[in-house]
Amino acid sequence: MVTSYAGAIRLVLFDVDGVLTDGALHIGADGEVFKSFNAKDGVAVALLRAHGIRSGIISGKASAALDYRTRQLKCDLAVNGCHDKLAAYAEIKRELALEDAQIVFVGDDVIDLPVMQRVGLSYAPADAHSLVLGLACHVTRAMGGQGVAREVAEHLLMLDGLCLEAAYQPLLAEWSSHDAQQ
């Protein structure tokens, strides 16, 4: 039985609106007020970290709520307010000295397609745009903002042969050292 992750993936990148959130924008007179994130996705980042897989976001929008959540989750990197996701992806890949095959991207809309075409594995939430659904290697059962990252993390680890219990073992055994944030 496989007990630890030995796969090729070293980085999972997430879009935010429509993936980590349901895509709703809550805008007041002074601009965006808040975003709703799912606690399950916080555990997903900790789960990836427990297996030596980095995580990050590439988001077309920038907001204080997103900055706060990124820090809270201790994501390894964040590119916010990015209109050229492919250029941001190329820079991340270069800085981390990774190959396309070592990177996963999770996106939901047409702006994500160029990156999804490059990475080793691509995922999309169940309610993603039809072009994204057609291109994604895997489509989650979850819709955006409903635990997509958690489903991606579990699926990725299980692709390598880990059973669900083995996937969570490092996180459960050393929960406090990973400082998981829901």
Secondary structure, 3 states (H helix, E strand, C coil): CECCCCCCCCEEEECCCCCCCCCCCEEECCEEEECCCCHHHHHHHHHHHHCCCEEEEECCCCCHHHHHHHHHHCCCEEECCCCCHHHHHHHHHHHHCCCHHHEEEECCCHHHHHHHCCCCEEEECCCCCHHHHHHCCEECCCCCCCCHHHHHHHHHHHHCCECHHHHHHHHHHCHHHHCCCC
